[in-house]
């Protein structure tokens, strides 16, 4: 959820966005006694919630039973003061704009990975270009 017109937009971080690594470091520095393992405690729960939404809606995702189709979903999460992960919403039309330098590097990689998954099995690339490796791959 990108609220770029709010009066607090960009006050704490560029584009109101942190990478997973930046957020994990923030938790470690600001809440050392909580001993939060970002991957285990937070990303694991995010993945569980994403799976739950898929299972709950899979019969509605392709109502016309078209073959060889896909949908890009965007998920918004909130982490509360007790470090619980909450799903705010799942979007069928996620924002794919460039909010900051981190997203500028991440978005092309994410879109390339998406197209590799859905197109390459049907239309193999003739000259596959190497992709740049980024953190936060899951």
ABEGO torsion letter per residue (X at the ends): XBBAABAABGAABBGGBBBAAAAAAAAAAABAAAGBBAAAAAAAAAAAAAAAAAAAAAAAABAAGBBGBBBBBBBBBBBBAAGBBBBABBBABBBABBABAAAAAAAAAAAAAAAAAAAAAABBBABBBBBBBBBGBX
